Structure formats: C-alpha cells, structure tokens
Amino acid sequence: MAYWDDFTPTRPIAVSGGIKLQSRGTPKTDTWAGRWLASLESLYVGTRLQAGRTYARKGQVLSVDIEAARIAAKVQGSRPKPYDVAIGMSVLHPVQKVEIIDAVKERPLLIAKLLAGELPQEIADVFQERKIVLFPTSRKDLTTTCSCPDDANPCKHIAAVFAITGEQFDRDPFLILKLRGLERKDLLAALPDLASDSPANGEQESDSPSTLSPGPISPSVAPIDPATFWKAPPLPALSLNTRVPTVPAAVPTQLGVFPFWRGDRPLLDVLPDIYAIASQAAVKTLAGEPPPMPPASPVPPEPVTGAKLRGRQRELQS
C-alpha cells in the first residue's frame, strides 16, 4: 500500500500550444463554468480540482473533444506519452428531450434568446422543474478514467479537463446540451419561429408588400440567343464608392467563439483590429493609393561579445 509520505511529486513536461485556462479565479456561480465546477466540487472533496486548475493554466491539456455522452482529451503529464482522459455522462432519454423541448415552447422569451444564438441560464430551470439532470448530482452520473498511473480518481489530469471544459461551456453553452445528447440544430429546429408572417388559423392572407409569399411564378421564359448564351456579359463599371464597415469582423462574431482557442487573447477580441486595418488598406488600394505600411519591428541591438569588447578596448588604448 502506498502512503502519502512515500509520494514523490513529479513535474509535467512543458508543452507549447496547449489549451490554457484563461480565468484566474474561481468562476462565479451564476455562470455555466461556475455551475459545472460547483456540481463537481459537491462530488469530489479535496484539492484535486484545484491542482487540475493549476495544470490547466500551464497549458498541459493538448486536446478536448466533446460529443454526446463523452468528453475525450489528451493531457501531457510527466511521461513522454500524453495521458488519455475520458469523461462519460449519460444522454437524455428521448422522452426527456420531448419534455424539455415542449417546456421551452411555452416560454416565448426563452425561444427568442435561443433563436438569437444564446443559451440563457433559464434553461437550467427547465431541467430542474422536470427533475431532469443537467449537471451531475451524484458520482453515478459521471464516469472518469485516465491512463496515468495515479490511483486517485479524479486525478489532476481529469481535473484539468474539468476546468478547461467548464470555461468552454461559458463560451459555447450549447456544448452542455450536446454532452447530454441534445444537439443545438435539433433544438432550434423544433422551436416555433416567432418572426413568422404565416397567418393564424381563420385569418386571410394579407396582400400587403410585407408578405413573404413570392406569389405565382410565370411559366414564360425569356428568349435566349444561342450566339451569346455561352459568353459572359460585360463587367459593370467599377465603383469606388466604398467604405469601411462600421462593425469590423461582423461575420466571425455571428459565428461565435473559436472552440478551445489556444491564444493568450480571445480570437474575437483580436479579429476586429485586423479587419479594420485590412479594410482601410483595401479602400486605399481601390483608390490607387499605397496601402499603409505596418509599423517596423524594432531591431534588437547587436550583442557585445567578449572578443568585441576586448577589440574596442584595444582601439581606445591605441
């Protein structure tokens, strides 16, 4: 039997390009990461979770893959080969999925937020009201394994994946539902469209121009000249009436966060500056002006070696 006094701490092999935990303190309980970690802390008492956060801040987590019922990750430890971490959680029963979707349909505000790409905290209340587990409430709700030699479960490698996953839940909360087997596209497809212009039962369709119906399509076809059919039409005159978009990087912002981003700064915080510089350069290029040159990197001073220093001393003495 191994005793704690016999334990020799080991240092993990430093890696480059790992997934680093961005937050420094403990997540707030009103965030998805806070709820996730609070549920885990209620199951696992001790310092393992804190040790995992330290591991995660160093960037020891190499990869994380979240699918239905499973989280698969690789964590670099003290051995050359990274450890394989697997976290399992049961998926929702089909009947439970129907209950959740039907409950969401009764809340127009919740539907509006979901259709706007947001997973509000109120979805957790829907699960709780129907006594359906969203986050683990007992150890039987989770299965955790790691290929490391540590007998403790969870080990610090599993705890590091817990921390990284929780932070990713804050960036993309729909991953929580994906882990429980409810895909985002399936949930949104089952919701009614609040912006639909379809008439209610018993109402007649309006003839106003705002109707979405395209109306009858004429079967007539414009005559085609075989001589010009395969020739491209002339290009329109180039218009220089261009302007820089008022909201840079609008499309990437709508796409959402980059999963498990490895940079020191969030990607969506960096892209707007890059898009703004590129837009200004494009406008100047179209106008025939030279694009702005990026600032030159400062040239580091040439290091003075011992031989050069002795040579300069001889020059001063001569």
N, C-alpha and C positions, 0 to 999 in steps of 0.2 A: 504494500500500500504506500502510495506517495503522500508525504506530508508537505504542508505549505513551506516549512523551513527548508525542505530539500529542493524547492523550486528555484531554478536558475533563470532569471529573466533574460530574454533574447531580444535583440533589436531587429526590426524588419529591414529587409533590403530596400533601399531607397529606389523609387521608380520615377520616371519622367512621363508626364502626360496622363497621370491617373485622374480619377474623378475626385475633386477636393470638396469637402464640406465648406460651404460659403459662410454660413451663420456661425457666430462665435458663442453666443449664449444659448440658454435653453429656449426652445420655441415657445411662444405663447400658447396657452390652452385653447384660444379661440381660432387657431389656425389648423389647417389639415395636418401639418407636421406635428403640432402640439398634441392633437387628439391621438394621432398614431403612436407617438412616443409615450404619451400618458397611459395608453392602454397596455403597452409593452412593459412599462415600469410597474404597473399593477400586477404583472405576471412574474416578472423576473426581478427579485430583490437583490441588491448588491451593487458592486462597482463595475460590472462588466459593460453595462451600457455606456457609462462614462468613458471607459477605456476604448470602446468602439468609436466614440466620437473623436477621441484623440487620434486614433488610427485613420479615421475618415478625413480629418483635417490635413493629414500628411499626404493625402492622395494615394493611399495604398489600395483603394478599390479600383480595379482595372476596367471592369465592365459590369453592367447590370442590364438584365433583360426581364421585362415584366410581361407576363402572359396570363391567361385565365388560370387561376389556381396555383400559379407558381412564380417565384422570383429566382432567377438563376444569375449568379455573379461569380466573378473571379477576384480574389484578394491576394495581393503579394504579401507574404509573411517573411519569416527569417530563412526559409529554404528557397533554393533556386526556382523550383516549380511553384507557380501560384496555386493557392488553395481554391477548391471548388465549393461554393456555398449554394445551398438550395433551401428556399423557404416556401413552404406549401400552405395554402389556405383553401378551404372548401368553397366551391362556387355556389351561387344561389340556385335553388330548385326552380324549375320552370314556373311552378305555381307562385313562388315568391317573386319572381320577376314580374309576373302579371299583376300581383298585388301592389308592387312598388310603382309600376307604370300607371295603373289605374288611380293610385293616390296622387301622383304628380299631376294627372289630368284635371284633378279637382282644384288645383291651385294655379290660377292664371299668372300670378306674379312669378311663380316658380318656373312656369313654362316659358315666360318671356325671357327670364335670365338664362335658361338653358339654350333657347334658340339664339341668344346673343353670344353664345360660346362660353358662358360662365356656369360653373357648378357651385351654387350657393351652399352655405352651411346648413340651410334649412332641409337639405336632402337627408342629412343625418337624423333629423327629427322624424322624417317619414319612415325611416328604417326602425327607429326606436318605438314609434307608436304601434307598429305592427310586430314588435318583438322579433325583428329580424336583425341578425348581427351584421354590422358594417365593419367594425374593427374587432379584433379578437378580445373576448372577455374571459376566456379560460385557456389553459395550455392545450386543451384538446382541439382548440380552433386553429392551432398552428403546428406545423412540423418543420423542424430546423435541423439541417445537417451541414457538416463542414469536413473536408478531407484532412484537416490539420490534426496533429497528434494530441491536442488538448482534450481532456475528458470532459471539461465543463461544457454545458450547453445552456444558454448560448455562449460561445467563445467570443473573443474580441473581434474576430473576423465576421461572424454573423452579426454582432452588434454594430460593426461599421456599416454593413449593408442596411441594417435597420435605419441608421441615421441618414445615409445617402438617399434611401428610398423615401423617407419622410420629407426631406427637403424637396425631392422631385414631386411629391404629392402636392406641395404648395404651388409649384409651377404649373403642374397639369393635374388637377384633382380628378379628372376623368380616369386616370390610371387606377384609382381606388376601385371604381366600378369595374374596370377591366380585370383587375385581380379577382374580383368576385364573379366574373363571368358575364357581366353586362357591358357590352360594347357601346361606345358613345353613339355610333351611327345607328344602332338598333334602337337605342333610347330615343334619339331625336326623330327617327322615322315614325315612331309610334305616337308622337305628340301632335296635337292639332295645330294648324298654322293660324296664329292669332291675326295675321295680316291678310288672310284670305279674303277675297272680294266675292266669294261664291254666295249666292243669295240664300237666305234662310228658308226653311220649309214654308210653303204657302206664298212666298213673295215672288213677284215677277222680276225678271232681269231688267236692269236699268239700261237705257240707251245712251247714257252719258259717256263721254270720251274716256272716263276713268276705268271703264270695264276692261278686264283682262282678256276677254274673248276676242280673238282676231277676226271673227266674222267669217262668212263664206268665202272660199277661195275660188277665184275664177278659173275655169278649165282652159281658157285661151292661153296660148303660148306665143311670145313674140317671135317674129320671123328671124331665122338665122341665116347669115350669109356664109356659105362654106368657104369662101375665099378668105374671110377674116376670122373664122372661128378659132383656128389654131394660132393666131397671132395675138400677142399681148397688147392691150390698149396702151396708148401713150401715158407716161407717168405724169401725174399732176405737178404743177409748179411747186417748187419747194418753198414753204412758208417759214419765214424766220420769226414769226410771232410766237416765240416760245418763252416759257417762264419756268422758274424753279418751283417745284411742287411746294405747297405751303406745309404739308406734312411729309417729311422725309421718311423713307422706309415704311410706307403705309402698308404695303402688301405683306412684307415679312411680319409686321406687327399683328396683322389679322391671322397669320398662320400660327401664331403662338410661340411659346418658348422652344428653344432647341433642347431636345431631351438629353439629360446628363451632360451638359456643357462643361468643358474642361478648362475654360479660360478663367483668369482671375476676375474679370468683369463679365456680367451677363451680356450675352450676344446682342440683345435688343437695346442695350444701353450704348453699344459701340456702333451699331449699324447706322443710326441716324446721322452721325457726324460724317461717316464715309459716304453715305448717299448725298448729303448736302454738298460735299466737296466735288463729287463726281458730277452732280447736276450743274454746278457752276462751270466746271470745265467743259461740259458738253455744250452749254449755251455759248461760251466763248469760241469753241471750235466751229459751231454752225455760223457764227458771225464773222469768221475769218480771223479772229484774234488768237494770239498764242495763249494756250491754257496756262493757268497759274502753276508755277513750279513748286513742288513740295519743298519744305524747308530742308536745307542741307544738314546732314548729321554732323555734329562736331567731331573733328579729327582728334583722336586722343594724342597726347604728347608722346613723343618717342622716348622710350625708357632709356635711362642713362645707365649703362653697364659699367662694371669696374674698369674695363680696359679703356672705355671712352673717357671716364673720369680721370684716369691717370694721364691719358693723352692731353686732356685740357690743362691739367696741372703743369705738364712739361711746356705747353705753349705759353702759359703765363710766366714761367720761370725763365724762358729764353728771351 
